[in-house]
């Protein structure tokens, strides 16, 4: 079966295979992440720990689940309801494989879903996570609306993304990453960190925090 070098995520291009391998193998992924993104990959791992702090019975939405990087926040034997959503059935299969390896498969359900029109009722989840996802969505503004909509009041949304910032010096290499990603059809229109903050507040979130780490921004907010 031929693997396309470029294409949208639902076409399973080569990058869609490379990314999960990179994040699941820190010995290789950490230095590559540092070189390419100017950020620390272990910070991404640390951000998943919020999942571990949830009480039994909590419902989590992970969109896009990708290869399942956030699954490391689940505890074997835990009792969370973890909904892994992605536009790519192949990515969902990879996430299920990761859940099996981590011994958390019993907590994980999957659904093919468009983040711009999530198939869930309002006020459904106790946490929404979206790691390295916002920059691939075709409409990040609408995606934020939908992710906040399905949150219960006082619940949190957390994640990371590449943002369109005014980089200087050596950091201007990130702009080359953006251009290459768009040409490969991996990245969407993206947004600035300021736009993401404004859209989160507009969607009904408060206590909005967003901190840049190289090319990657980590965000967190709570639904009012």
mmCIF file of the C-alpha atoms, coordinates in Angstrom:
data_MODEL
# 
_entry.id   MODEL 
# 
loop_
_atom_site.group_PDB 
_atom_site.id 
_atom_site.type_symbol 
_atom_site.label_atom_id 
_atom_site.label_alt_id 
_atom_site.label_comp_id 
_atom_site.label_asym_id 
_atom_site.label_entity_id 
_atom_site.label_seq_id 
_atom_site.pdbx_PDB_ins_code 
_atom_site.Cartn_x 
_atom_site.Cartn_y 
_atom_site.Cartn_z 
_atom_site.occupancy 
_atom_site.B_iso_or_equiv 
_atom_site.pdbx_formal_charge 
_atom_site.auth_seq_id 
_atom_site.auth_comp_id 
_atom_site.auth_asym_id 
_atom_site.auth_atom_id 
_atom_site.pdbx_PDB_model_num 
ATOM 1   C CA . UNK A 1 1   ? 0.000   0.000  0.000  1.00 0.00 ? 1   UNK A CA 1 
ATOM 2   C CA . UNK A 1 2   ? 1.418   3.358  -1.058 1.00 0.00 ? 2   UNK A CA 1 
ATOM 3   C CA . UNK A 1 3   ? 1.849   5.939  1.727  1.00 0.00 ? 3   UNK A CA 1 
ATOM 4   C CA . UNK A 1 4   ? 1.419   9.546  0.483  1.00 0.00 ? 4   UNK A CA 1 
ATOM 5   C CA . UNK A 1 5   ? 4.167   11.949 1.459  1.00 0.00 ? 5   UNK A CA 1 
ATOM 6   C CA . UNK A 1 6   ? 1.676   14.785 1.763  1.00 0.00 ? 6   UNK A CA 1 
ATOM 7   C CA . UNK A 1 7   ? -2.048  15.041 2.303  1.00 0.00 ? 7   UNK A CA 1 
ATOM 8   C CA . UNK A 1 8   ? -4.661  15.800 4.903  1.00 0.00 ? 8   UNK A CA 1 
ATOM 9   C CA . UNK A 1 9   ? -4.659  13.872 8.182  1.00 0.00 ? 9   UNK A CA 1 
ATOM 10  C CA . UNK A 1 10  ? -7.578  11.636 7.163  1.00 0.00 ? 10  UNK A CA 1 
ATOM 11  C CA . UNK A 1 11  ? -5.447  10.472 4.210  1.00 0.00 ? 11  UNK A CA 1 
ATOM 12  C CA . UNK A 1 12  ? -2.772  9.209  6.623  1.00 0.00 ? 12  UNK A CA 1 
ATOM 13  C CA . UNK A 1 13  ? 0.248   10.953 5.081  1.00 0.00 ? 13  UNK A CA 1 
ATOM 14  C CA . UNK A 1 14  ? 3.790   10.079 6.109  1.00 0.00 ? 14  UNK A CA 1 
ATOM 15  C CA . UNK A 1 15  ? 3.872   12.793 8.816  1.00 0.00 ? 15  UNK A CA 1 
ATOM 16  C CA . UNK A 1 16  ? 0.803   11.229 10.443 1.00 0.00 ? 16  UNK A CA 1 
ATOM 17  C CA . UNK A 1 17  ? 2.906   8.113  10.985 1.00 0.00 ? 17  UNK A CA 1 
ATOM 18  C CA . UNK A 1 18  ? 6.089   9.904  11.982 1.00 0.00 ? 18  UNK A CA 1 
ATOM 19  C CA . UNK A 1 19  ? 4.543   12.123 14.666 1.00 0.00 ? 19  UNK A CA 1 
ATOM 20  C CA . UNK A 1 20  ? 3.239   9.291  16.915 1.00 0.00 ? 20  UNK A CA 1 
ATOM 21  C CA . UNK A 1 21  ? 6.588   7.487  16.622 1.00 0.00 ? 21  UNK A CA 1 
ATOM 22  C CA . UNK A 1 22  ? 8.436   10.636 17.640 1.00 0.00 ? 22  UNK A CA 1 
ATOM 23  C CA . UNK A 1 23  ? 6.334   11.404 20.707 1.00 0.00 ? 23  UNK A CA 1 
ATOM 24  C CA . UNK A 1 24  ? 6.278   7.785  21.881 1.00 0.00 ? 24  UNK A CA 1 
ATOM 25  C CA . UNK A 1 25  ? 10.072  7.419  21.731 1.00 0.00 ? 25  UNK A CA 1 
ATOM 26  C CA . UNK A 1 26  ? 11.598  10.193 23.867 1.00 0.00 ? 26  UNK A CA 1 
ATOM 27  C CA . UNK A 1 27  ? 15.212  9.230  23.156 1.00 0.00 ? 27  UNK A CA 1 
ATOM 28  C CA . UNK A 1 28  ? 14.627  10.261 19.547 1.00 0.00 ? 28  UNK A CA 1 
ATOM 29  C CA . UNK A 1 29  ? 11.673  12.601 19.974 1.00 0.00 ? 29  UNK A CA 1 
ATOM 30  C CA . UNK A 1 30  ? 13.084  14.916 22.652 1.00 0.00 ? 30  UNK A CA 1 
ATOM 31  C CA . UNK A 1 31  ? 16.100  16.117 20.626 1.00 0.00 ? 31  UNK A CA 1 
ATOM 32  C CA . UNK A 1 32  ? 14.077  16.336 17.396 1.00 0.00 ? 32  UNK A CA 1 
ATOM 33  C CA . UNK A 1 33  ? 11.382  18.351 19.174 1.00 0.00 ? 33  UNK A CA 1 
ATOM 34  C CA . UNK A 1 34  ? 14.019  20.669 20.606 1.00 0.00 ? 34  UNK A CA 1 
ATOM 35  C CA . UNK A 1 35  ? 15.638  21.221 17.206 1.00 0.00 ? 35  UNK A CA 1 
ATOM 36  C CA . UNK A 1 36  ? 12.431  21.585 15.214 1.00 0.00 ? 36  UNK A CA 1 
ATOM 37  C CA . UNK A 1 37  ? 10.157  23.307 17.725 1.00 0.00 ? 37  UNK A CA 1 
ATOM 38  C CA . UNK A 1 38  ? 12.556  24.893 20.197 1.00 0.00 ? 38  UNK A CA 1 
ATOM 39  C CA . UNK A 1 39  ? 10.537  23.309 22.976 1.00 0.00 ? 39  UNK A CA 1 
ATOM 40  C CA . UNK A 1 40  ? 10.829  20.503 25.514 1.00 0.00 ? 40  UNK A CA 1 
ATOM 41  C CA . UNK A 1 41  ? 8.780   17.431 24.555 1.00 0.00 ? 41  UNK A CA 1 
ATOM 42  C CA . UNK A 1 42  ? 8.621   16.341 28.189 1.00 0.00 ? 42  UNK A CA 1 
ATOM 43  C CA . UNK A 1 43  ? 6.493   19.426 28.825 1.00 0.00 ? 43  UNK A CA 1 
ATOM 44  C CA . UNK A 1 44  ? 3.871   17.865 26.565 1.00 0.00 ? 44  UNK A CA 1 
ATOM 45  C CA . UNK A 1 45  ? 4.018   14.696 28.639 1.00 0.00 ? 45  UNK A CA 1 
ATOM 46  C CA . UNK A 1 46  ? 3.673   16.691 31.859 1.00 0.00 ? 46  UNK A CA 1 
ATOM 47  C CA . UNK A 1 47  ? 0.580   18.474 30.549 1.00 0.00 ? 47  UNK A CA 1 
ATOM 48  C CA . UNK A 1 48  ? -1.258  15.145 30.361 1.00 0.00 ? 48  UNK A CA 1 
ATOM 49  C CA . UNK A 1 49  ? -1.078  14.702 34.142 1.00 0.00 ? 49  UNK A CA 1 
ATOM 50  C CA . UNK A 1 50  ? -4.221  16.755 34.634 1.00 0.00 ? 50  UNK A CA 1 
ATOM 51  C CA . UNK A 1 51  ? -6.078  13.680 33.398 1.00 0.00 ? 51  UNK A CA 1 
ATOM 52  C CA . UNK A 1 52  ? -4.613  11.630 36.256 1.00 0.00 ? 52  UNK A CA 1 
ATOM 53  C CA . UNK A 1 53  ? -6.018  14.053 38.824 1.00 0.00 ? 53  UNK A CA 1 
ATOM 54  C CA . UNK A 1 54  ? -9.652  13.537 37.796 1.00 0.00 ? 54  UNK A CA 1 
ATOM 55  C CA . UNK A 1 55  ? -11.913 11.505 40.097 1.00 0.00 ? 55  UNK A CA 1 
ATOM 56  C CA . UNK A 1 56  ? -13.338 8.155  39.011 1.00 0.00 ? 56  UNK A CA 1 
ATOM 57  C CA . UNK A 1 57  ? -16.307 8.473  36.683 1.00 0.00 ? 57  UNK A CA 1 
ATOM 58  C CA . UNK A 1 58  ? -15.075 11.675 35.047 1.00 0.00 ? 58  UNK A CA 1 
ATOM 59  C CA . UNK A 1 59  ? -15.522 12.027 31.300 1.00 0.00 ? 59  UNK A CA 1 
ATOM 60  C CA . UNK A 1 60  ? -12.612 13.171 29.125 1.00 0.00 ? 60  UNK A CA 1 
ATOM 61  C CA . UNK A 1 61  ? -12.660 14.187 25.465 1.00 0.00 ? 61  UNK A CA 1 
ATOM 62  C CA . UNK A 1 62  ? -9.351  13.996 23.581 1.00 0.00 ? 62  UNK A CA 1 
ATOM 63  C CA . UNK A 1 63  ? -9.570  15.669 20.168 1.00 0.00 ? 63  UNK A CA 1 
ATOM 64  C CA . UNK A 1 64  ? -7.674  15.028 18.000 1.00 0.00 ? 64  UNK A CA 1 
ATOM 65  C CA . UNK A 1 65  ? -6.346  11.960 19.764 1.00 0.00 ? 65  UNK A CA 1 
ATOM 66  C CA . UNK A 1 66  ? -3.684  11.383 17.102 1.00 0.00 ? 66  UNK A CA 1 
ATOM 67  C CA . UNK A 1 67  ? -1.433  8.552  18.197 1.00 0.00 ? 67  UNK A CA 1 
ATOM 68  C CA . UNK A 1 68  ? -2.638  8.842  21.790 1.00 0.00 ? 68  UNK A CA 1 
ATOM 69  C CA . UNK A 1 69  ? 0.005   10.982 23.504 1.00 0.00 ? 69  UNK A CA 1 
ATOM 70  C CA . UNK A 1 70  ? -2.499  12.044 26.205 1.00 0.00 ? 70  UNK A CA 1 
ATOM 71  C CA . UNK A 1 71  ? -3.285  8.423  27.102 1.00 0.00 ? 71  UNK A CA 1 
ATOM 72  C CA . UNK A 1 72  ? -0.231  8.498  29.371 1.00 0.00 ? 72  UNK A CA 1 
ATOM 73  C CA . UNK A 1 73  ? -2.485  10.488 31.738 1.00 0.00 ? 73  UNK A CA 1 
ATOM 74  C CA . UNK A 1 74  ? -4.704  7.430  32.297 1.00 0.00 ? 74  UNK A CA 1 
ATOM 75  C CA . UNK A 1 75  ? -3.943  5.049  35.158 1.00 0.00 ? 75  UNK A CA 1 
ATOM 76  C CA . UNK A 1 76  ? -4.263  1.282  34.614 1.00 0.00 ? 76  UNK A CA 1 
ATOM 77  C CA . UNK A 1 77  ? -7.213  0.171  36.689 1.00 0.00 ? 77  UNK A CA 1 
ATOM 78  C CA . UNK A 1 78  ? -8.699  3.674  36.710 1.00 0.00 ? 78  UNK A CA 1 
ATOM 79  C CA . UNK A 1 79  ? -12.351 4.381  36.036 1.00 0.00 ? 79  UNK A CA 1 
ATOM 80  C CA . UNK A 1 80  ? -12.422 7.344  33.719 1.00 0.00 ? 80  UNK A CA 1 
ATOM 81  C CA . UNK A 1 81  ? -14.564 7.503  30.585 1.00 0.00 ? 81  UNK A CA 1 
ATOM 82  C CA . UNK A 1 82  ? -12.121 8.587  27.906 1.00 0.00 ? 82  UNK A CA 1 
ATOM 83  C CA . UNK A 1 83  ? -13.517 9.519  24.500 1.00 0.00 ? 83  UNK A CA 1 
ATOM 84  C CA . UNK A 1 84  ? -10.822 9.564  21.808 1.00 0.00 ? 84  UNK A CA 1 
ATOM 85  C CA . UNK A 1 85  ? -12.029 11.542 18.790 1.00 0.00 ? 85  UNK A CA 1 
ATOM 86  C CA . UNK A 1 86  ? -10.278 12.081 15.483 1.00 0.00 ? 86  UNK A CA 1 
ATOM 87  C CA . UNK A 1 87  ? -11.167 12.689 11.843 1.00 0.00 ? 87  UNK A CA 1 
ATOM 88  C CA . UNK A 1 88  ? -8.817  9.852  10.867 1.00 0.00 ? 88  UNK A CA 1 
ATOM 89  C CA . UNK A 1 89  ? -9.922  6.234  11.509 1.00 0.00 ? 89  UNK A CA 1 
ATOM 90  C CA . UNK A 1 90  ? -6.292  5.186  11.164 1.00 0.00 ? 90  UNK A CA 1 
ATOM 91  C CA . UNK A 1 91  ? -5.260  7.525  13.969 1.00 0.00 ? 91  UNK A CA 1 
ATOM 92  C CA . UNK A 1 92  ? -8.005  6.062  16.143 1.00 0.00 ? 92  UNK A CA 1 
ATOM 93  C CA . UNK A 1 93  ? -6.623  2.582  15.499 1.00 0.00 ? 93  UNK A CA 1 
ATOM 94  C CA . UNK A 1 94  ? -3.158  3.761  16.548 1.00 0.00 ? 94  UNK A CA 1 
ATOM 95  C CA . UNK A 1 95  ? -4.606  5.314  19.692 1.00 0.00 ? 95  UNK A CA 1 
ATOM 96  C CA . UNK A 1 96  ? -6.320  2.022  20.562 1.00 0.00 ? 96  UNK A CA 1 
ATOM 97  C CA . UNK A 1 97  ? -3.017  0.197  20.072 1.00 0.00 ? 97  UNK A CA 1 
ATOM 98  C CA . UNK A 1 98  ? -1.388  2.683  22.448 1.00 0.00 ? 98  UNK A CA 1 
ATOM 99  C CA . UNK A 1 99  ? -4.192  2.150  24.975 1.00 0.00 ? 99  UNK A CA 1 
ATOM 100 C CA . UNK A 1 100 ? -3.615  -1.610 24.850 1.00 0.00 ? 100 UNK A CA 1 
ATOM 101 C CA . UNK A 1 101 ? 0.109   -1.205 25.418 1.00 0.00 ? 101 UNK A CA 1 
ATOM 102 C CA . UNK A 1 102 ? -0.549  1.067  28.396 1.00 0.00 ? 102 UNK A CA 1 
ATOM 103 C CA . UNK A 1 103 ? -3.162  -1.245 29.915 1.00 0.00 ? 103 UNK A CA 1 
ATOM 104 C CA . UNK A 1 104 ? -5.947  1.362  29.808 1.00 0.00 ? 104 UNK A CA 1 
ATOM 105 C CA . UNK A 1 105 ? -8.058  0.047  26.917 1.00 0.00 ? 105 UNK A CA 1 
ATOM 106 C CA . UNK A 1 106 ? -11.102 -0.568 29.141 1.00 0.00 ? 106 UNK A CA 1 
ATOM 107 C CA . UNK A 1 107 ? -11.406 3.189  29.776 1.00 0.00 ? 107 UNK A CA 1 
ATOM 108 C CA . UNK A 1 108 ? -11.157 4.258  26.126 1.00 0.00 ? 108 UNK A CA 1 
ATOM 109 C CA . UNK A 1 109 ? -13.882 4.654  23.507 1.00 0.00 ? 109 UNK A CA 1 
ATOM 110 C CA . UNK A 1 110 ? -13.358 6.087  20.027 1.00 0.00 ? 110 UNK A CA 1 
ATOM 111 C CA . UNK A 1 111 ? -15.375 8.040  17.501 1.00 0.00 ? 111 UNK A CA 1 
ATOM 112 C CA . UNK A 1 112 ? -14.680 9.528  14.095 1.00 0.00 ? 112 UNK A CA 1 
ATOM 113 C CA . UNK A 1 113 ? -15.566 13.186 14.559 1.00 0.00 ? 113 UNK A CA 1 
ATOM 114 C CA . UNK A 1 114 ? -15.174 16.612 13.006 1.00 0.00 ? 114 UNK A CA 1 
ATOM 115 C CA . UNK A 1 115 ? -14.018 19.019 15.704 1.00 0.00 ? 115 UNK A CA 1 
ATOM 116 C CA . UNK A 1 116 ? -16.017 21.766 13.994 1.00 0.00 ? 116 UNK A CA 1 
ATOM 117 C CA . UNK A 1 117 ? -19.246 19.870 14.680 1.00 0.00 ? 117 UNK A CA 1 
ATOM 118 C CA . UNK A 1 118 ? -18.696 17.557 17.625 1.00 0.00 ? 118 UNK A CA 1 
ATOM 119 C CA . UNK A 1 119 ? -21.369 14.841 18.020 1.00 0.00 ? 119 UNK A CA 1 
ATOM 120 C CA . UNK A 1 120 ? -21.852 15.480 21.752 1.00 0.00 ? 120 UNK A CA 1 
ATOM 121 C CA . UNK A 1 121 ? -24.401 17.378 23.815 1.00 0.00 ? 121 UNK A CA 1 
ATOM 122 C CA . UNK A 1 122 ? -23.607 20.600 25.636 1.00 0.00 ? 122 UNK A CA 1 
ATOM 123 C CA . UNK A 1 123 ? -22.010 20.265 29.093 1.00 0.00 ? 123 UNK A CA 1 
ATOM 124 C CA . UNK A 1 124 ? -20.915 16.650 28.603 1.00 0.00 ? 124 UNK A CA 1 
ATOM 125 C CA . UNK A 1 125 ? -17.239 16.406 29.605 1.00 0.00 ? 125 UNK A CA 1 
ATOM 126 C CA . UNK A 1 126 ? -15.216 17.088 32.748 1.00 0.00 ? 126 UNK A CA 1 
ATOM 127 C CA . UNK A 1 127 ? -12.056 17.794 30.743 1.00 0.00 ? 127 UNK A CA 1 
ATOM 128 C CA . UNK A 1 128 ? -11.267 18.439 27.089 1.00 0.00 ? 128 UNK A CA 1 
ATOM 129 C CA . UNK A 1 129 ? -7.691  17.921 25.929 1.00 0.00 ? 129 UNK A CA 1 
ATOM 130 C CA . UNK A 1 130 ? -6.353  18.942 22.524 1.00 0.00 ? 130 UNK A CA 1 
ATOM 131 C CA . UNK A 1 131 ? -2.616  18.395 22.248 1.00 0.00 ? 131 UNK A CA 1 
ATOM 132 C CA . UNK A 1 132 ? -0.812  19.534 19.086 1.00 0.00 ? 132 UNK A CA 1 
ATOM 133 C CA . UNK A 1 133 ? -4.169  19.794 17.376 1.00 0.00 ? 133 UNK A CA 1 
ATOM 134 C CA . UNK A 1 134 ? -5.442  23.348 17.063 1.00 0.00 ? 134 UNK A CA 1 
ATOM 135 C CA . UNK A 1 135 ? -3.006  24.177 14.267 1.00 0.00 ? 135 UNK A CA 1 
ATOM 136 C CA . UNK A 1 136 ? -4.272  21.344 12.042 1.00 0.00 ? 136 UNK A CA 1 
ATOM 137 C CA . UNK A 1 137 ? -7.966  22.258 12.243 1.00 0.00 ? 137 UNK A CA 1 
ATOM 138 C CA . UNK A 1 138 ? -9.442  23.937 9.150  1.00 0.00 ? 138 UNK A CA 1 
ATOM 139 C CA . UNK A 1 139 ? -11.322 26.417 11.380 1.00 0.00 ? 139 UNK A CA 1 
ATOM 140 C CA . UNK A 1 140 ? -9.606  26.823 14.771 1.00 0.00 ? 140 UNK A CA 1 
ATOM 141 C CA . UNK A 1 141 ? -12.147 29.437 15.891 1.00 0.00 ? 141 UNK A CA 1 
ATOM 142 C CA . UNK A 1 142 ? -15.058 27.054 15.405 1.00 0.00 ? 142 UNK A CA 1 
ATOM 143 C CA . UNK A 1 143 ? -13.065 24.221 16.961 1.00 0.00 ? 143 UNK A CA 1 
ATOM 144 C CA . UNK A 1 144 ? -12.604 26.246 20.150 1.00 0.00 ? 144 UNK A CA 1 
ATOM 145 C CA . UNK A 1 145 ? -16.323 27.052 20.244 1.00 0.00 ? 145 UNK A CA 1 
ATOM 146 C CA . UNK A 1 146 ? -17.190 23.366 19.990 1.00 0.00 ? 146 UNK A CA 1 
ATOM 147 C CA . UNK A 1 147 ? -14.635 22.168 22.536 1.00 0.00 ? 147 UNK A CA 1 
ATOM 148 C CA . UNK A 1 148 ? -15.842 24.680 25.115 1.00 0.00 ? 148 UNK A CA 1 
ATOM 149 C CA . UNK A 1 149 ? -19.500 23.964 24.309 1.00 0.00 ? 149 UNK A CA 1 
ATOM 150 C CA . UNK A 1 150 ? -19.203 20.289 25.298 1.00 0.00 ? 150 UNK A CA 1 
ATOM 151 C CA . UNK A 1 151 ? -17.461 21.129 28.591 1.00 0.00 ? 151 UNK A CA 1 
ATOM 152 C CA . UNK A 1 152 ? -19.423 21.133 31.823 1.00 0.00 ? 152 UNK A CA 1 
ATOM 153 C CA . UNK A 1 153 ? -19.406 24.421 33.766 1.00 0.00 ? 153 UNK A CA 1 
ATOM 154 C CA . UNK A 1 154 ? -16.218 24.798 35.837 1.00 0.00 ? 154 UNK A CA 1 
ATOM 155 C CA . UNK A 1 155 ? -14.512 22.086 33.750 1.00 0.00 ? 155 UNK A CA 1 
ATOM 156 C CA . UNK A 1 156 ? -11.223 22.753 31.987 1.00 0.00 ? 156 UNK A CA 1 
ATOM 157 C CA . UNK A 1 157 ? -9.880  22.704 28.469 1.00 0.00 ? 157 UNK A CA 1 
ATOM 158 C CA . UNK A 1 158 ? -6.148  22.199 28.053 1.00 0.00 ? 158 UNK A CA 1 
ATOM 159 C CA . UNK A 1 159 ? -3.811  21.606 25.168 1.00 0.00 ? 159 UNK A CA 1 
ATOM 160 C CA . UNK A 1 160 ? -0.977  22.743 22.978 1.00 0.00 ? 160 UNK A CA 1 
ATOM 161 C CA . UNK A 1 161 ? -0.550  24.042 19.452 1.00 0.00 ? 161 UNK A CA 1 
ATOM 162 C CA . UNK A 1 162 ? 1.704   25.857 17.039 1.00 0.00 ? 162 UNK A CA 1 
ATOM 163 C CA . UNK A 1 163 ? 0.810   29.540 16.862 1.00 0.00 ? 163 UNK A CA 1 
ATOM 164 C CA . UNK A 1 164 ? 1.485   32.300 14.357 1.00 0.00 ? 164 UNK A CA 1 
ATOM 165 C CA . UNK A 1 165 ? 3.795   34.627 16.248 1.00 0.00 ? 165 UNK A CA 1 
ATOM 166 C CA . UNK A 1 166 ? 6.394   37.222 15.237 1.00 0.00 ? 166 UNK A CA 1 
ATOM 167 C CA . UNK A 1 167 ? 9.508   35.132 15.753 1.00 0.00 ? 167 UNK A CA 1 
ATOM 168 C CA . UNK A 1 168 ? 12.941  36.740 15.748 1.00 0.00 ? 168 UNK A CA 1 
ATOM 169 C CA . UNK A 1 169 ? 16.515  35.597 15.256 1.00 0.00 ? 169 UNK A CA 1 
ATOM 170 C CA . UNK A 1 170 ? 17.001  31.847 15.074 1.00 0.00 ? 170 UNK A CA 1 
ATOM 171 C CA . UNK A 1 171 ? 13.372  31.359 16.051 1.00 0.00 ? 171 UNK A CA 1 
ATOM 172 C CA . UNK A 1 172 ? 12.363  32.504 12.584 1.00 0.00 ? 172 UNK A CA 1 
ATOM 173 C CA . UNK A 1 173 ? 13.008  28.894 11.567 1.00 0.00 ? 173 UNK A CA 1 
ATOM 174 C CA . UNK A 1 174 ? 9.585   28.144 13.017 1.00 0.00 ? 174 UNK A CA 1 
ATOM 175 C CA . UNK A 1 175 ? 8.039   30.149 10.195 1.00 0.00 ? 175 UNK A CA 1 
ATOM 176 C CA . UNK A 1 176 ? 9.742   27.747 7.767  1.00 0.00 ? 176 UNK A CA 1 
ATOM 177 C CA . UNK A 1 177 ? 8.119   24.863 9.644  1.00 0.00 ? 177 UNK A CA 1 
ATOM 178 C CA . UNK A 1 178 ? 4.745   26.562 9.208  1.00 0.00 ? 178 UNK A CA 1 
ATOM 179 C CA . UNK A 1 179 ? 5.237   27.071 5.476  1.00 0.00 ? 179 UNK A CA 1 
ATOM 180 C CA . UNK A 1 180 ? 6.411   23.504 4.961  1.00 0.00 ? 180 UNK A CA 1 
ATOM 181 C CA . UNK A 1 181 ? 3.468   22.191 6.963  1.00 0.00 ? 181 UNK A CA 1 
ATOM 182 C CA . UNK A 1 182 ? 0.964   24.094 4.877  1.00 0.00 ? 182 UNK A CA 1 
ATOM 183 C CA . UNK A 1 183 ? 2.565   22.942 1.650  1.00 0.00 ? 183 UNK A CA 1 
ATOM 184 C CA . UNK A 1 184 ? 2.377   19.351 2.899  1.00 0.00 ? 184 UNK A CA 1 
ATOM 185 C CA . UNK A 1 185 ? -1.297  19.949 3.828  1.00 0.00 ? 185 UNK A CA 1 
ATOM 186 C CA . UNK A 1 186 ? -0.513  19.014 7.436  1.00 0.00 ? 186 UNK A CA 1 
ATOM 187 C CA . UNK A 1 187 ? -1.198  22.451 8.929  1.00 0.00 ? 187 UNK A CA 1 
ATOM 188 C CA . UNK A 1 188 ? -4.400  24.435 8.660  1.00 0.00 ? 188 UNK A CA 1 
ATOM 189 C CA . UNK A 1 189 ? -4.766  28.228 8.661  1.00 0.00 ? 189 UNK A CA 1 
ATOM 190 C CA . UNK A 1 190 ? -3.606  28.342 12.314 1.00 0.00 ? 190 UNK A CA 1 
ATOM 191 C CA . UNK A 1 191 ? -4.056  31.389 14.559 1.00 0.00 ? 191 UNK A CA 1 
ATOM 192 C CA . UNK A 1 192 ? -2.070  33.644 16.854 1.00 0.00 ? 192 UNK A CA 1 
ATOM 193 C CA . UNK A 1 193 ? -1.847  33.100 20.587 1.00 0.00 ? 193 UNK A CA 1 
ATOM 194 C CA . UNK A 1 194 ? -3.823  36.325 21.093 1.00 0.00 ? 194 UNK A CA 1 
ATOM 195 C CA . UNK A 1 195 ? -6.609  35.044 18.851 1.00 0.00 ? 195 UNK A CA 1 
ATOM 196 C CA . UNK A 1 196 ? -6.764  31.756 20.742 1.00 0.00 ? 196 UNK A CA 1 
ATOM 197 C CA . UNK A 1 197 ? -7.048  33.596 24.061 1.00 0.00 ? 197 UNK A CA 1 
ATOM 198 C CA . UNK A 1 198 ? -9.822  35.821 22.695 1.00 0.00 ? 198 UNK A CA 1 
ATOM 199 C CA . UNK A 1 199 ? -11.728 32.907 21.173 1.00 0.00 ? 199 UNK A CA 1 
ATOM 200 C CA . UNK A 1 200 ? -11.581 30.913 24.400 1.00 0.00 ? 200 UNK A CA 1 
ATOM 201 C CA . UNK A 1 201 ? -13.016 33.863 26.333 1.00 0.00 ? 201 UNK A CA 1 
ATOM 202 C CA . UNK A 1 202 ? -15.649 34.467 23.661 1.00 0.00 ? 202 UNK A CA 1 
ATOM 203 C CA . UNK A 1 203 ? -16.704 30.796 23.845 1.00 0.00 ? 203 UNK A CA 1 
ATOM 204 C CA . UNK A 1 204 ? -17.363 31.097 27.568 1.00 0.00 ? 204 UNK A CA 1 
ATOM 205 C CA . UNK A 1 205 ? -14.028 30.246 29.181 1.00 0.00 ? 205 UNK A CA 1 
ATOM 206 C CA . UNK A 1 206 ? -12.322 32.156 31.972 1.00 0.00 ? 206 UNK A CA 1 
ATOM 207 C CA . UNK A 1 207 ? -8.913  32.015 33.661 1.00 0.00 ? 207 UNK A CA 1 
ATOM 208 C CA . UNK A 1 208 ? -7.376  31.710 30.199 1.00 0.00 ? 208 UNK A CA 1 
ATOM 209 C CA . UNK A 1 209 ? -3.646  30.996 30.277 1.00 0.00 ? 209 UNK A CA 1 
ATOM 210 C CA . UNK A 1 210 ? -1.392  30.556 27.266 1.00 0.00 ? 210 UNK A CA 1 
ATOM 211 C CA . UNK A 1 211 ? 2.380   30.314 27.461 1.00 0.00 ? 211 UNK A CA 1 
ATOM 212 C CA . UNK A 1 212 ? 4.745   29.938 24.534 1.00 0.00 ? 212 UNK A CA 1 
ATOM 213 C CA . UNK A 1 213 ? 7.606   27.440 24.610 1.00 0.00 ? 213 UNK A CA 1 
ATOM 214 C CA . UNK A 1 214 ? 9.517   27.898 21.388 1.00 0.00 ? 214 UNK A CA 1 
ATOM 215 C CA . UNK A 1 215 ? 7.065   27.358 18.542 1.00 0.00 ? 215 UNK A CA 1 
ATOM 216 C CA . UNK A 1 216 ? 4.581   25.584 20.812 1.00 0.00 ? 216 UNK A CA 1 
ATOM 217 C CA . UNK A 1 217 ? 1.994   27.305 22.973 1.00 0.00 ? 217 UNK A CA 1 
ATOM 218 C CA . UNK A 1 218 ? 0.388   25.571 25.977 1.00 0.00 ? 218 UNK A CA 1 
ATOM 219 C CA . UNK A 1 219 ? -3.098  26.756 26.903 1.00 0.00 ? 219 UNK A CA 1 
ATOM 220 C CA . UNK A 1 220 ? -5.530  26.157 29.755 1.00 0.00 ? 220 UNK A CA 1 
ATOM 221 C CA . UNK A 1 221 ? -8.931  27.650 30.555 1.00 0.00 ? 221 UNK A CA 1 
ATOM 222 C CA . UNK A 1 222 ? -12.048 26.911 32.599 1.00 0.00 ? 222 UNK A CA 1 
ATOM 223 C CA . UNK A 1 223 ? -15.612 27.096 31.378 1.00 0.00 ? 223 UNK A CA 1 
ATOM 224 C CA . UNK A 1 224 ? -17.688 29.676 33.196 1.00 0.00 ? 224 UNK A CA 1 
# 
